[in-house]
Amino acid sequence: MATSDKDPFLLALGERVRTLRARRGLTRKSVAVASGVSERHLANLEYGIGNASILVLHQVATALDCALAELVGDVTTSSPEWLLLRELLRGRSDAELRRGRLALATLYGVAGGDAARGRRIALVGLRGAGKSTLGRQLAEALEMPFVELSREVERIAGCSIREIHDLYGTNAYRRYERRALDETLRLHADAVIATPGGIVAEPATFNALLESCHTIWLQASPEEHMARVAAQGDTRPMAASREAMADLRRILAGRAAFYAKADAALDTSGKSADESLHTLTALAGELFGGAPTAKAVPHRRMKQTA
């Protein structure tokens, strides 16, 4: 079936499914296993074919002049106030929505700000951008504790991240991730924190990170991400895919808008560890409101890590 012959609603639905899957760094096979839906059916869903039932719901919602979410039911349909808020926000630009979010955070006493962030720097981005290597070096340069959040998740769970996913599922991992973040924030008023690449998949956790830390997005080209991770002999989370580079690009595309919420960004593509560390230290100084005192750090070669 040609793309022009497909229903626009089904095409948009398929694109949202692909984007959500990419944002969470999941393969179609892993989603099929977790959901109990065949991989073939998921493929049809993503490509916008074979979903008559959802079309019926869409047609009924259109006839009732309401959103599909209102027909199916979600949190934004649970009370009149939720519905009024949703209508107030409908059609707003990202900049307007951000102002609204920050205003609500201030109103409810959950806004971040320099006092809440202390002297914490959180590094976000995909695996292979240099979060662990540069984070550890930055912490040493600024004489701060270094926390690798993935290791904290494993400590709390008492098993590896892969075992958490295999034994308990993605939702359990996200709960451990939030617990690890909350514990880290409670224990450290100043620290450099290397975060897992998928921390943006849970909006509440990522929002807590943005409110409680100065954040820097470490970027690299997809080719460098892949080369650095492959150098470790680890292509997770793309290991089961024969289209690893395409999956990686899709994951980056699905997460980029969230990573871009960071306070600053640093592209490490083609840069030495020294160059990246120098720029990163300067960015940290700017976020702290002035250049921090950093002790000399010996020349180092960039490890191919997260």
Rosetta blueprint (number, residue, H / E / L):
1 M L
2 A L
3 T H
4 S H
5 D H
6 K L
7 D L
8 P H
9 F H
10 L H
11 L H
12 A H
13 L H
14 G H
15 E H
16 R H
17 V H
18 R H
19 T H
20 L H
21 R H
22 A H
23 R H
24 R L
25 G L
26 L L
27 T L
28 R H
29 K H
30 S H
31 V H
32 A H
33 V H
34 A H
35 S H
36 G L
37 V L
38 S L
39 E H
40 R H
41 H H
42 L H
43 A H
44 N H
45 L H
46 E H
47 Y L
48 G L
49 I L
50 G L
51 N L
52 A H
53 S H
54 I H
55 L H
56 V H
57 L H
58 H H
59 Q H
60 V H
61 A H
62 T H
63 A H
64 L L
65 D L
66 C L
67 A L
68 L H
69 A H
70 E H
71 L H
72 V H
73 G L
74 D L
75 V H
76 T H
77 T H
78 S L
79 S L
80 P H
81 E H
82 W H
83 L H
84 L H
85 L H
86 R H
87 E H
88 L H
89 L H
90 R L
91 G L
92 R L
93 S L
94 D H
95 A H
96 E H
97 L H
98 R H
99 R H
100 G H
101 R H
102 L H
103 A H
104 L H
105 A H
106 T H
107 L H
108 Y L
109 G L
110 V L
111 A L
112 G L
113 G H
114 D H
115 A H
116 A H
117 R H
118 G L
119 R E
120 R E
121 I E
122 A E
123 L E
124 V E
125 G L
126 L L
127 R L
128 G L
129 A L
130 G L
131 K H
132 S H
133 T H
134 L H
135 G H
136 R H
137 Q H
138 L H
139 A H
140 E H
141 A H
142 L H
143 E L
144 M L
145 P L
146 F E
147 V E
148 E E
149 L H
150 S H
151 R H
152 E H
153 V H
154 E H
155 R H
156 I H
157 A H
158 G L
159 C L
160 S L
161 I H
162 R H
163 E H
164 I H
165 H H
166 D H
167 L H
168 Y H
169 G L
170 T H
171 N H
172 A H
173 Y H
174 R H
175 R H
176 Y H
177 E H
178 R H
179 R H
180 A H
181 L H
182 D H
183 E H
184 T H
185 L H
186 R H
187 L H
188 H L
189 A L
190 D E
191 A E
192 V E
193 I E
194 A E
195 T L
196 P L
197 G H
198 G H
199 I H
200 V H
201 A H
202 E L
203 P H
204 A H
205 T H
206 F H
207 N H
208 A H
209 L H
210 L H
211 E H
212 S H
213 C L
214 H E
215 T E
216 I E
217 W E
218 L E
219 Q E
220 A L
221 S L
222 P H
223 E H
224 E H
225 H H
226 M H
227 A H
228 R H
229 V H
230 A H
231 A H
232 Q L
233 G L
234 D L
235 T L
236 R L
237 P L
238 M L
239 A L
240 A L
241 S L
242 R L
243 E L
244 A H
245 M H
246 A H
247 D H
248 L H
249 R H
250 R H
251 I H
252 L H
253 A H
254 G H
255 R H
256 A H
257 A H
258 F H
259 Y H
260 A L
261 K L
262 A L
263 D L
264 A E
265 A E
266 L E
267 D E
268 T L
269 S L
270 G L
271 K L
272 S L
273 A H
274 D H
275 E H
276 S H
277 L H
278 H H
279 T H
280 L H
281 T H
282 A H
283 L H
284 A H
285 G H
286 E H
287 L H
288 F L
289 G L
290 G L
291 A L
292 P L
293 T L
294 A L
295 K L
296 A L
297 V L
298 P L
299 H L
300 R L
301 R L
302 M L
303 K L
304 Q L
305 T L
306 A L
